[in-house]
Amino acid sequence: MAVYDTLWGTDSANNVTPQMLDGHVIEDDGKTWKLTLRPGQKFHDGTPVLARDAVASLRRWWARDPFGQALAAATDDLTATDDRTITLRLKTRFPVLDALARNSGVPCVIMPERLARTDPFTQVTD
């Protein structure tokens, strides 16, 4: 967490708060989540944070984490709708905030797509 950040975090009272997100909208009775990244964010290498980075990072995370694997099983589609919007379509309702904002286990950190596409069980070197 010294280099990468999360979409949501928790404060000292365990309340979920946006970290990298400007906001989100939940539609379709909780089965469609549209996440909007804050504008102007950059990674440690100066490249802009884009929705496709988040999508690749989510996919890397859910290969490694049991809660992530459950989210993957409940997911129908995960896409970068545009540079700032991530759309998560679920097969069934799922505690998305509980999965993505938790600070235990394997955290879902967002990294550049080029790193997130490496083998999920290989440590990134960047």
LUMVOKOL-292111 format. One record per atom (N, C-alpha, C): residue number from 1; residue in three letters; atom name; x, y, z. Coordinates in Angstrom, 3 decimals, decimal comma, padded with zeros to 6 digits, always signed. Each point is the difference from the previous one (the first is absolute). Last residue first. Example, Ala and Ser with C-alpha at 12.3 -4.5 7.8 and 13.67 -1.06 7.14 Angstrom:
{rec 2 'SER' 'N' {+012,850 -002,250 +007,080}}
{rec 2 'SER' 'CA' {+000,820 +001,190 +000,060}}
{rec 2 'SER' 'C' {-000,770 +001,090 +000,730}}
{rec 1 'ALA' 'N' {+000,290 -005,720 -000,070}}
{rec 1 'ALA' 'CA' {-000,890 +001,190 +000,000}}
{rec 1 'ALA' 'C' {+000,900 +001,200 +000,000}}
% end
This chain:
{rec 126 'ASP' 'N' {+007,973 -003,748 -010,005}}
{rec 126 'ASP' 'CA' {-000,014 +001,444 -000,257}}
{rec 126 'ASP' 'C' {-000,398 +000,763 +001,239}}
{rec 125 'THR' 'N' {+000,031 -004,865 -000,701}}
{rec 125 'THR' 'CA' {+001,324 +000,528 +000,359}}
{rec 125 'THR' 'C' {+000,096 +001,504 -000,164}}
{rec 124 'VAL' 'N' {-003,956 -004,090 +001,226}}
{rec 124 'VAL' 'CA' {+000,411 +001,028 -000,960}}
{rec 124 'VAL' 'C' {+001,307 +000,617 +000,483}}
{rec 123 'GLN' 'N' {-001,606 -005,127 +000,996}}
{rec 123 'GLN' 'CA' {+000,113 +001,346 +000,567}}
{rec 123 'GLN' 'C' {+000,426 +000,980 -001,084}}
{rec 122 'THR' 'N' {-002,854 -004,527 -000,808}}
{rec 122 'THR' 'CA' {+001,359 +000,504 -000,105}}
{rec 122 'THR' 'C' {+000,026 +001,436 +000,539}}
{rec 121 'PHE' 'N' {-003,962 -002,663 -000,592}}
{rec 121 'PHE' 'CA' {+000,755 -000,575 +001,106}}
{rec 121 'PHE' 'C' {+001,497 +000,336 -000,080}}
{rec 120 'PRO' 'N' {-003,345 +001,367 -003,323}}
{rec 120 'PRO' 'CA' {-000,483 +000,456 +001,308}}
{rec 120 'PRO' 'C' {+000,815 -000,509 +001,186}}
{rec 119 'ASP' 'N' {+001,879 +001,037 -005,038}}
{rec 119 'ASP' 'CA' {-000,549 -001,137 +000,734}}
{rec 119 'ASP' 'C' {-000,423 +000,443 +001,403}}
{rec 118 'THR' 'N' {+000,019 +003,995 -003,271}}
{rec 118 'THR' 'CA' {+000,990 -001,038 +000,288}}
{rec 118 'THR' 'C' {-000,685 -001,127 +000,776}}
{rec 117 'ARG' 'N' {-002,164 +004,141 -001,242}}
{rec 117 'ARG' 'CA' {-000,157 -001,129 -000,925}}
{rec 117 'ARG' 'C' {+001,078 -001,074 +000,198}}
{rec 116 'ALA' 'N' {-000,086 +004,185 +002,399}}
{rec 116 'ALA' 'CA' {-001,114 -000,831 +000,445}}
{rec 116 'ALA' 'C' {-000,192 -001,217 -000,888}}
{rec 115 'LEU' 'N' {+003,197 +003,357 -001,125}}
{rec 115 'LEU' 'CA' {+000,436 -000,797 +001,151}}
{rec 115 'LEU' 'C' {-001,095 -000,967 +000,447}}
{rec 114 'ARG' 'N' {-000,898 +002,978 -003,546}}
{rec 114 'ARG' 'CA' {+001,157 -000,801 -000,435}}
{rec 114 'ARG' 'C' {+000,541 -000,868 +001,133}}
{rec 113 'GLU' 'N' {-003,542 +003,159 +000,836}}
{rec 113 'GLU' 'CA' {-000,433 -001,201 -000,714}}
{rec 113 'GLU' 'C' {+001,180 -000,890 -000,378}}
{rec 112 'PRO' 'N' {+000,439 +003,215 +004,269}}
{rec 112 'PRO' 'CA' {-000,077 +000,139 -001,456}}
{rec 112 'PRO' 'C' {-000,329 -001,338 -000,664}}
{rec 111 'MET' 'N' {-001,824 +000,321 +004,860}}
{rec 111 'MET' 'CA' {+001,325 +000,223 -000,570}}
{rec 111 'MET' 'C' {-000,129 +000,177 -001,509}}
{rec 110 'ILE' 'N' {-002,962 -000,438 +005,001}}
{rec 110 'ILE' 'CA' {-000,063 +000,352 -001,411}}
{rec 110 'ILE' 'C' {+001,395 +000,365 -000,469}}
{rec 109 'VAL' 'N' {-001,951 -003,399 +004,161}}
{rec 109 'VAL' 'CA' {+000,691 +001,227 -000,371}}
{rec 109 'VAL' 'C' {-000,061 +000,201 -001,513}}
{rec 108 'CYS' 'N' {-002,356 -002,972 +003,981}}
{rec 108 'CYS' 'CA' {-000,179 +000,214 -001,442}}
{rec 108 'CYS' 'C' {+000,616 +001,341 -000,371}}
{rec 107 'PRO' 'N' {+001,430 -003,485 +004,213}}
{rec 107 'PRO' 'CA' {-000,740 +001,204 -000,411}}
{rec 107 'PRO' 'C' {-000,054 +000,131 -001,519}}
{rec 106 'VAL' 'N' {+000,307 -004,341 +003,279}}
{rec 106 'VAL' 'CA' {+000,721 +000,574 -001,133}}
{rec 106 'VAL' 'C' {-000,767 +001,240 -000,436}}
{rec 105 'GLY' 'N' {-000,673 -001,275 +004,995}}
{rec 105 'GLY' 'CA' {+000,176 -000,924 -001,121}}
{rec 105 'GLY' 'C' {+000,874 +000,624 -001,066}}
{rec 104 'SER' 'N' {-002,538 +003,554 +002,798}}
{rec 104 'SER' 'CA' {+000,644 -001,239 +000,425}}
{rec 104 'SER' 'C' {+000,093 -000,939 -001,197}}
{rec 103 'ASN' 'N' {-002,274 +004,327 +000,183}}
{rec 103 'ASN' 'CA' {+001,438 +000,231 +000,163}}
{rec 103 'ASN' 'C' {+000,712 -001,225 +000,568}}
{rec 102 'ARG' 'N' {-004,748 +001,408 -003,174}}
{rec 102 'ARG' 'CA' {+000,575 -000,619 +001,202}}
{rec 102 'ARG' 'C' {+001,512 +000,187 +000,043}}
{rec 101 'ALA' 'N' {-003,257 +001,368 -003,511}}
{rec 101 'ALA' 'CA' {+000,466 +000,990 +000,983}}
{rec 101 'ALA' 'C' {+000,672 -000,627 +001,210}}
{rec 100 'LEU' 'N' {-001,999 -002,475 -003,789}}
{rec 100 'LEU' 'CA' {+001,019 +000,919 -000,529}}
{rec 100 'LEU' 'C' {+000,541 +000,999 +001,018}}
{rec 99 'ALA' 'N' {-003,434 -003,395 +001,069}}
{rec 99 'ALA' 'CA' {+001,130 -000,651 -000,666}}
{rec 99 'ALA' 'C' {+001,116 +000,980 -000,332}}
{rec 98 'ASP' 'N' {-004,087 +001,557 +001,864}}
{rec 98 'ASP' 'CA' {+000,699 -000,827 +000,990}}
{rec 98 'ASP' 'C' {+001,243 -000,638 -000,606}}
{rec 97 'LEU' 'N' {-002,862 +002,407 -002,869}}
{rec 97 'LEU' 'CA' {+000,763 +000,883 +000,898}}
{rec 97 'LEU' 'C' {+000,771 -000,803 +001,038}}
{rec 96 'VAL' 'N' {-002,877 -002,392 -002,900}}
{rec 96 'VAL' 'CA' {+001,153 +000,561 -000,714}}
{rec 96 'VAL' 'C' {+000,845 +000,879 +000,923}}
{rec 95 'PRO' 'N' {-003,693 -003,866 +000,592}}
{rec 95 'PRO' 'CA' {+000,520 +001,090 +000,837}}
{rec 95 'PRO' 'C' {+001,301 +000,595 -000,559}}
{rec 94 'PHE' 'N' {-004,139 -002,189 -002,977}}
{rec 94 'PHE' 'CA' {+001,223 -000,410 +000,691}}
{rec 94 'PHE' 'C' {+000,485 +001,176 +000,844}}
{rec 93 'ARG' 'N' {-004,334 -002,099 -003,582}}
{rec 93 'ARG' 'CA' {+000,515 +001,023 +000,916}}
{rec 93 'ARG' 'C' {+001,165 -000,571 +000,803}}
{rec 92 'THR' 'N' {-000,630 -002,135 -004,716}}
{rec 92 'THR' 'CA' {-000,835 +000,095 +001,185}}
{rec 92 'THR' 'C' {+000,578 +001,069 +000,902}}
{rec 91 'LYS' 'N' {+001,862 -000,560 -004,119}}
{rec 91 'LYS' 'CA' {-001,055 -000,983 -000,249}}
{rec 91 'LYS' 'C' {-001,036 +000,067 +001,110}}
{rec 90 'LEU' 'N' {+003,081 +004,354 -001,422}}
{rec 90 'LEU' 'CA' {-000,047 -001,220 +000,800}}
{rec 90 'LEU' 'C' {-001,131 -000,920 -000,441}}
{rec 89 'ARG' 'N' {+003,362 +004,227 -001,907}}
{rec 89 'ARG' 'CA' {-001,346 -000,575 -000,101}}
{rec 89 'ARG' 'C' {+000,020 -001,360 +000,681}}
{rec 88 'LEU' 'N' {+003,046 +004,792 -000,259}}
{rec 88 'LEU' 'CA' {-000,024 -001,347 +000,551}}
{rec 88 'LEU' 'C' {-001,444 -000,485 -000,059}}
{rec 87 'THR' 'N' {+003,329 +004,167 -002,157}}
{rec 87 'THR' 'CA' {-001,342 -000,557 +000,150}}
{rec 87 'THR' 'C' {+000,111 -001,460 +000,402}}
{rec 86 'ILE' 'N' {+003,008 +004,913 -000,020}}
{rec 86 'ILE' 'CA' {+000,080 -001,454 +000,096}}
{rec 86 'ILE' 'C' {-001,430 -000,489 +000,190}}
{rec 85 'THR' 'N' {+002,464 +004,877 -001,807}}
{rec 85 'THR' 'CA' {-001,142 -000,767 +000,487}}
{rec 85 'THR' 'C' {+000,232 -001,501 -000,086}}
{rec 84 'ARG' 'N' {+002,912 +003,771 -001,597}}
{rec 84 'ARG' 'CA' {-000,237 +000,193 +001,439}}
{rec 84 'ARG' 'C' {-001,098 -000,887 +000,587}}
{rec 83 'ASP' 'N' {+001,470 -000,039 -004,722}}
{rec 83 'ASP' 'CA' {+001,241 +000,141 +000,767}}
{rec 83 'ASP' 'C' {-000,205 +000,119 +001,506}}
{rec 82 'ASP' 'N' {-003,827 -002,545 -002,440}}
{rec 82 'ASP' 'CA' {+000,793 +001,088 -000,569}}
{rec 82 'ASP' 'C' {+001,220 +000,154 +000,905}}
{rec 81 'THR' 'N' {-002,505 -003,789 +000,590}}
{rec 81 'THR' 'CA' {-000,953 +000,614 -000,922}}
{rec 81 'THR' 'C' {+000,627 +001,183 -000,718}}
{rec 80 'ALA' 'N' {+001,931 -004,573 +002,189}}
{rec 80 'ALA' 'CA' {+000,313 +001,427 +000,063}}
{rec 80 'ALA' 'C' {-000,881 +000,657 -001,058}}
{rec 79 'THR' 'N' {-001,287 -004,777 +002,537}}
{rec 79 'THR' 'CA' {+000,560 +000,729 -001,133}}
{rec 79 'THR' 'C' {+000,397 +001,424 +000,392}}
{rec 78 'LEU' 'N' {-002,138 -005,232 +001,475}}
{rec 78 'LEU' 'CA' {+000,790 +001,075 +000,602}}
{rec 78 'LEU' 'C' {+000,701 +000,713 -001,143}}
{rec 77 'ASP' 'N' {-004,283 -003,918 +000,980}}
{rec 77 'ASP' 'CA' {+000,843 +000,785 -000,890}}
{rec 77 'ASP' 'C' {+000,707 +001,097 +000,790}}
{rec 76 'ASP' 'N' {-002,511 -003,532 +002,099}}
{rec 76 'ASP' 'CA' {-000,360 -000,317 -001,371}}
{rec 76 'ASP' 'C' {+000,935 +000,717 -000,970}}
{rec 75 'THR' 'N' {+000,530 -001,633 +005,445}}
{rec 75 'THR' 'CA' {+000,092 +001,026 -001,043}}
{rec 75 'THR' 'C' {-000,360 -000,543 -001,375}}
{rec 74 'ALA' 'N' {+000,474 -002,413 +004,298}}
{rec 74 'ALA' 'CA' {-001,279 +000,722 -000,047}}
{rec 74 'ALA' 'C' {-000,047 +001,019 -001,140}}
{rec 73 'ALA' 'N' {+003,946 -002,533 +000,903}}
{rec 73 'ALA' 'CA' {-001,054 -000,975 -000,305}}
{rec 73 'ALA' 'C' {-001,362 +000,668 -000,132}}
{rec 72 'ALA' 'N' {+003,688 +002,641 +001,362}}
{rec 72 'ALA' 'CA' {+000,165 -000,423 -001,397}}
{rec 72 'ALA' 'C' {-001,110 -000,971 -000,408}}
{rec 71 'LEU' 'N' {+000,232 +001,273 +004,509}}
{rec 71 'LEU' 'CA' {-000,480 +001,102 -000,823}}
{rec 71 'LEU' 'C' {+000,101 -000,363 -001,484}}
{rec 70 'ALA' 'N' {+001,812 -003,024 +003,010}}
{rec 70 'ALA' 'CA' {-001,462 -000,009 +000,133}}
{rec 70 'ALA' 'C' {-000,618 +001,126 -000,833}}
{rec 69 'GLN' 'N' {+004,645 -000,159 +000,262}}
{rec 69 'GLN' 'CA' {-000,470 -001,135 -000,791}}
{rec 69 'GLN' 'C' {-001,524 -000,109 +000,070}}
{rec 68 'GLY' 'N' {+002,079 +003,212 +002,703}}
{rec 68 'GLY' 'CA' {+000,070 +000,384 -001,403}}
{rec 68 'GLY' 'C' {-000,487 -001,116 -000,914}}
{rec 67 'PHE' 'N' {+000,479 -000,875 +004,522}}
{rec 67 'PHE' 'CA' {-001,149 +000,888 -000,161}}
{rec 67 'PHE' 'C' {-000,066 +000,484 -001,450}}
{rec 66 'PRO' 'N' {+003,747 -002,674 +001,080}}
{rec 66 'PRO' 'CA' {-001,255 -000,756 +000,070}}
{rec 66 'PRO' 'C' {-001,259 +000,869 -000,158}}
{rec 65 'ASP' 'N' {+004,811 +001,233 -002,294}}
{rec 65 'ASP' 'CA' {-000,687 +000,166 +001,272}}
{rec 65 'ASP' 'C' {-001,312 -000,787 +000,030}}
{rec 64 'ARG' 'N' {+003,064 +000,274 -003,900}}
{rec 64 'ARG' 'CA' {+000,815 -000,283 +001,189}}
{rec 64 'ARG' 'C' {-000,778 -000,077 +001,314}}
{rec 63 'ALA' 'N' {-001,750 +001,133 -004,459}}
{rec 63 'ALA' 'CA' {+000,654 -001,295 -000,191}}
{rec 63 'ALA' 'C' {+000,727 -000,440 +001,272}}
{rec 62 'TRP' 'N' {-002,085 +004,263 -000,354}}
{rec 62 'TRP' 'CA' {-000,961 -001,068 +000,263}}
{rec 62 'TRP' 'C' {+000,545 -001,381 -000,350}}
{rec 61 'TRP' 'N' {+002,709 +003,940 -000,663}}
{rec 61 'TRP' 'CA' {-000,338 -000,201 +001,404}}
{rec 61 'TRP' 'C' {-000,931 -001,189 +000,192}}
{rec 60 'ARG' 'N' {+001,083 +001,359 -004,402}}
{rec 60 'ARG' 'CA' {+001,189 -000,564 +000,665}}
{rec 60 'ARG' 'C' {-000,326 -000,337 +001,449}}
{rec 59 'ARG' 'N' {-003,295 +002,265 -002,429}}
{rec 59 'ARG' 'CA' {+000,127 -001,373 -000,479}}
{rec 59 'ARG' 'C' {+001,225 -000,704 +000,628}}
{rec 58 'LEU' 'N' {-000,665 +004,552 +000,924}}
{rec 58 'LEU' 'CA' {-001,071 -000,796 +000,622}}
{rec 58 'LEU' 'C' {+000,127 -001,457 -000,428}}
{rec 57 'SER' 'N' {+002,883 +003,018 -002,075}}
{rec 57 'SER' 'CA' {+000,371 -000,197 +001,405}}
{rec 57 'SER' 'C' {-001,039 -000,828 +000,740}}
{rec 56 'ALA' 'N' {-000,854 +001,311 -004,467}}
{rec 56 'ALA' 'CA' {+001,084 -000,996 +000,023}}
{rec 56 'ALA' 'C' {+000,418 -000,305 +001,440}}
{rec 55 'VAL' 'N' {-003,167 +003,423 -000,543}}
{rec 55 'VAL' 'CA' {-000,570 -001,279 -000,441}}
{rec 55 'VAL' 'C' {+001,066 -001,100 +000,060}}
{rec 54 'ALA' 'N' {+001,381 +004,424 +000,868}}
{rec 54 'ALA' 'CA' {-000,804 -000,543 +001,104}}
{rec 54 'ALA' 'C' {-000,587 -001,358 -000,369}}
{rec 53 'ASP' 'N' {+002,306 +002,360 -003,314}}
{rec 53 'ASP' 'CA' {+000,955 -000,404 +001,034}}
{rec 53 'ASP' 'C' {-000,747 -000,670 +001,157}}
{rec 52 'ARG' 'N' {-002,519 +001,976 -003,411}}
{rec 52 'ARG' 'CA' {+000,534 -001,299 -000,427}}
{rec 52 'ARG' 'C' {+001,070 -000,513 +000,967}}
{rec 51 'ALA' 'N' {-001,921 +004,331 +000,635}}
{rec 51 'ALA' 'CA' {-000,920 -001,082 +000,373}}
{rec 51 'ALA' 'C' {+000,544 -001,359 -000,415}}
{rec 50 'LEU' 'N' {+003,595 +003,816 +000,935}}
{rec 50 'LEU' 'CA' {-001,137 -000,182 -000,895}}
{rec 50 'LEU' 'C' {-000,853 -001,180 +000,456}}
{rec 49 'VAL' 'N' {+004,217 +003,704 +001,544}}
{rec 49 'VAL' 'CA' {-000,786 -001,152 +000,437}}
{rec 49 'VAL' 'C' {-001,247 -000,055 -000,871}}
{rec 48 'PRO' 'N' {+004,795 +002,257 -001,621}}
{rec 48 'PRO' 'CA' {-001,329 +000,212 +000,586}}
{rec 48 'PRO' 'C' {-000,650 -001,323 +000,416}}
{rec 47 'THR' 'N' {+005,414 +000,817 +000,068}}
{rec 47 'THR' 'CA' {-001,067 -000,310 -000,953}}
{rec 47 'THR' 'C' {-001,364 +000,201 +000,665}}
{rec 46 'GLY' 'N' {+004,341 +000,465 +002,253}}
{rec 46 'GLY' 'CA' {-000,517 +001,178 -000,677}}
{rec 46 'GLY' 'C' {-001,096 -000,269 -001,016}}
{rec 45 'ASP' 'N' {+002,312 -003,040 +003,200}}
{rec 45 'ASP' 'CA' {+000,835 +000,259 -001,175}}
{rec 45 'ASP' 'C' {-000,500 +001,180 -000,835}}
{rec 44 'HIS' 'N' {-002,271 -001,608 +003,940}}
{rec 44 'HIS' 'CA' {+001,341 +000,395 +000,419}}
{rec 44 'HIS' 'C' {+000,919 +000,332 -001,172}}
{rec 43 'PHE' 'N' {-005,207 +000,544 -000,963}}
{rec 43 'PHE' 'CA' {+000,772 -001,026 +000,673}}
{rec 43 'PHE' 'C' {+001,389 +000,545 +000,332}}
{rec 42 'LYS' 'N' {-004,552 +003,074 -000,442}}
{rec 42 'LYS' 'CA' {+001,143 -000,552 -000,722}}
{rec 42 'LYS' 'C' {+000,646 -001,087 +000,848}}
{rec 41 'GLN' 'N' {-004,948 +003,256 -000,616}}
{rec 41 'GLN' 'CA' {+000,873 -000,891 +000,765}}
{rec 41 'GLN' 'C' {+001,121 -000,531 -000,879}}
{rec 40 'GLY' 'N' {-003,862 +003,042 -001,255}}
{rec 40 'GLY' 'CA' {+001,351 +000,501 +000,261}}
{rec 40 'GLY' 'C' {+000,925 -000,907 +000,787}}
{rec 39 'PRO' 'N' {-005,441 -000,398 +000,514}}
{rec 39 'PRO' 'CA' {+000,820 +000,504 -001,116}}
{rec 39 'PRO' 'C' {+001,402 +000,377 +000,474}}
{rec 38 'ARG' 'N' {-003,128 -003,975 +002,135}}
{rec 38 'ARG' 'CA' {+000,277 +001,428 +000,165}}
{rec 38 'ARG' 'C' {+000,864 +000,471 -001,171}}
{rec 37 'LEU' 'N' {-003,243 -004,223 -000,771}}
{rec 37 'LEU' 'CA' {+001,292 +000,374 +000,579}}
{rec 37 'LEU' 'C' {+000,102 +001,513 +000,159}}
{rec 36 'THR' 'N' {-004,449 -003,287 -000,077}}
{rec 36 'THR' 'CA' {+000,660 +001,100 -000,705}}
{rec 36 'THR' 'C' {+001,269 +000,390 +000,738}}
{rec 35 'LEU' 'N' {-003,694 -004,425 -000,584}}
{rec 35 'LEU' 'CA' {+000,983 +000,664 +000,848}}
{rec 35 'LEU' 'C' {+000,715 +001,068 -000,815}}
{rec 34 'LYS' 'N' {-004,665 -003,252 +000,009}}
{rec 34 'LYS' 'CA' {+000,801 +000,874 -000,854}}
{rec 34 'LYS' 'C' {+000,875 +000,854 +000,908}}
{rec 33 'TRP' 'N' {-003,088 -004,845 +000,256}}
{rec 33 'TRP' 'CA' {+000,765 +001,020 +000,718}}
{rec 33 'TRP' 'C' {+000,813 +000,782 -001,018}}
{rec 32 'THR' 'N' {-004,424 -003,720 +000,314}}
{rec 32 'THR' 'CA' {+000,904 +000,780 -000,866}}
{rec 32 'THR' 'C' {+000,620 +001,112 +000,827}}
{rec 31 'LYS' 'N' {-003,088 -003,021 +001,991}}
{rec 31 'LYS' 'CA' {+000,801 -000,890 -000,838}}
{rec 31 'LYS' 'C' {+000,909 +000,716 -000,993}}
{rec 30 'GLY' 'N' {-003,490 +001,670 +003,306}}
{rec 30 'GLY' 'CA' {+001,279 -000,349 +000,612}}
{rec 30 'GLY' 'C' {+000,901 -000,870 -000,854}}
{rec 29 'ASP' 'N' {-004,327 +001,629 -001,521}}
{rec 29 'ASP' 'CA' {-000,215 -000,683 +001,280}}
{rec 29 'ASP' 'C' {+001,312 -000,515 +000,605}}
{rec 28 'ASP' 'N' {+000,142 +002,790 -003,906}}
{rec 28 'ASP' 'CA' {-000,491 -001,351 -000,274}}
{rec 28 'ASP' 'C' {-000,110 -000,829 +001,288}}
{rec 27 'GLU' 'N' {+003,402 +003,980 +000,476}}
{rec 27 'GLU' 'CA' {-001,236 -000,115 -000,777}}
{rec 27 'GLU' 'C' {-000,448 -001,459 -000,049}}
{rec 26 'ILE' 'N' {+003,628 +003,889 +002,484}}
{rec 26 'ILE' 'CA' {-000,460 -001,387 +000,023}}
{rec 26 'ILE' 'C' {-001,360 -000,044 -000,691}}
{rec 25 'VAL' 'N' {+004,631 +003,397 +000,125}}
{rec 25 'VAL' 'CA' {-001,447 -000,108 -000,161}}
{rec 25 'VAL' 'C' {-000,328 -001,481 -000,028}}
{rec 24 'HIS' 'N' {+004,374 +003,473 +001,814}}
{rec 24 'HIS' 'CA' {-000,509 -001,201 -000,658}}
{rec 24 'HIS' 'C' {-001,522 +000,045 -000,025}}
{rec 23 'GLY' 'N' {+004,923 +003,372 +000,615}}
{rec 23 'GLY' 'CA' {-001,313 -000,456 +000,427}}
{rec 23 'GLY' 'C' {-000,376 -001,282 -000,693}}
{rec 22 'ASP' 'N' {+004,312 +002,042 -000,021}}
{rec 22 'ASP' 'CA' {-000,761 +001,235 +000,097}}
{rec 22 'ASP' 'C' {-001,403 -000,329 +000,496}}
{rec 21 'LEU' 'N' {+004,578 -003,081 +000,888}}
{rec 21 'LEU' 'CA' {-001,266 +000,232 -000,693}}
{rec 21 'LEU' 'C' {-000,561 +001,388 +000,256}}
{rec 20 'MET' 'N' {+003,916 -002,233 +001,976}}
{rec 20 'MET' 'CA' {+000,309 +000,364 -001,380}}
{rec 20 'MET' 'C' {-001,264 +000,369 -000,785}}
{rec 19 'GLN' 'N' {-000,710 -000,715 +004,596}}
{rec 19 'GLN' 'CA' {+001,414 +000,347 -000,057}}
{rec 19 'GLN' 'C' {+000,310 +000,534 -001,403}}
{rec 18 'PRO' 'N' {-004,731 -000,488 +003,318}}
{rec 18 'PRO' 'CA' {+000,680 -000,083 -001,295}}
{rec 18 'PRO' 'C' {+001,467 +000,406 +000,138}}
{rec 17 'THR' 'N' {-002,650 -002,320 +004,113}}
{rec 17 'THR' 'CA' {+000,152 +001,312 -000,624}}
{rec 17 'THR' 'C' {+000,694 -000,160 -001,351}}
{rec 16 'VAL' 'N' {-002,557 -002,861 +004,481}}
{rec 16 'VAL' 'CA' {+000,542 -000,069 -001,357}}
{rec 16 'VAL' 'C' {+000,018 +001,401 -000,601}}
{rec 15 'ASN' 'N' {+000,407 -001,311 +005,335}}
{rec 15 'ASN' 'CA' {-000,941 +000,483 -001,004}}
{rec 15 'ASN' 'C' {+000,685 -000,028 -001,361}}
{rec 14 'ASN' 'N' {+001,896 -001,081 +004,507}}
{rec 14 'ASN' 'CA' {-000,347 -001,057 -000,945}}
{rec 14 'ASN' 'C' {-001,102 +000,394 -000,990}}
{rec 13 'ALA' 'N' {+002,405 +002,766 +003,274}}
{rec 13 'ALA' 'CA' {-001,249 -000,568 +000,530}}
{rec 13 'ALA' 'C' {-000,518 -001,116 -000,910}}
{rec 12 'SER' 'N' {+003,914 +002,468 -001,159}}
{rec 12 'SER' 'CA' {+000,279 -000,584 +001,315}}
{rec 12 'SER' 'C' {-001,238 -000,617 +000,651}}
{rec 11 'ASP' 'N' {-000,180 +000,206 -005,290}}
{rec 11 'ASP' 'CA' {+000,569 +000,940 +000,956}}
{rec 11 'ASP' 'C' {+000,170 -000,686 +001,352}}
{rec 10 'THR' 'N' {+000,171 -002,154 -005,161}}
{rec 10 'THR' 'CA' {-000,801 +000,148 +001,210}}
{rec 10 'THR' 'C' {+000,695 +000,985 +000,928}}
{rec 9 'GLY' 'N' {-000,221 -000,692 -005,700}}
{rec 9 'GLY' 'CA' {+000,736 -000,327 +001,207}}
{rec 9 'GLY' 'C' {-000,952 +000,075 +001,175}}
{rec 8 'TRP' 'N' {+000,021 -000,527 -005,865}}
{rec 8 'TRP' 'CA' {-000,592 +000,455 +001,255}}
{rec 8 'TRP' 'C' {+000,938 -000,371 +001,133}}
{rec 7 'LEU' 'N' {+001,759 -000,619 -004,186}}
{rec 7 'LEU' 'CA' {-001,172 +000,755 -000,435}}
{rec 7 'LEU' 'C' {-000,731 +000,591 +001,196}}
{rec 6 'THR' 'N' {+005,281 -000,803 +000,421}}
{rec 6 'THR' 'CA' {-001,203 -000,804 -000,159}}
{rec 6 'THR' 'C' {-001,159 +000,883 -000,454}}
{rec 5 'ASP' 'N' {+005,763 +000,279 -000,647}}
{rec 5 'ASP' 'CA' {-001,133 +000,379 +000,832}}
{rec 5 'ASP' 'C' {-001,174 -000,920 -000,304}}
{rec 4 'TYR' 'N' {+005,873 -000,023 -000,349}}
{rec 4 'TYR' 'CA' {-001,293 -000,098 -000,653}}
{rec 4 'TYR' 'C' {-001,118 +000,317 +000,996}}
{rec 3 'VAL' 'N' {+004,554 +000,289 +001,425}}
{rec 3 'VAL' 'CA' {+000,090 +000,423 -001,395}}
{rec 3 'VAL' 'C' {-001,379 +000,049 -000,648}}
{rec 2 'ALA' 'N' {+000,649 -001,327 +004,529}}
{rec 2 'ALA' 'CA' {+000,878 +001,155 -000,076}}
{rec 2 'ALA' 'C' {+000,083 +000,538 -001,424}}
{rec 1 'MET' 'N' {-002,321 -003,951 +001,509}}
{rec 1 'MET' 'CA' {-000,823 +001,184 +000,000}}
{rec 1 'MET' 'C' {+000,872 +001,255 +000,000}}
% end
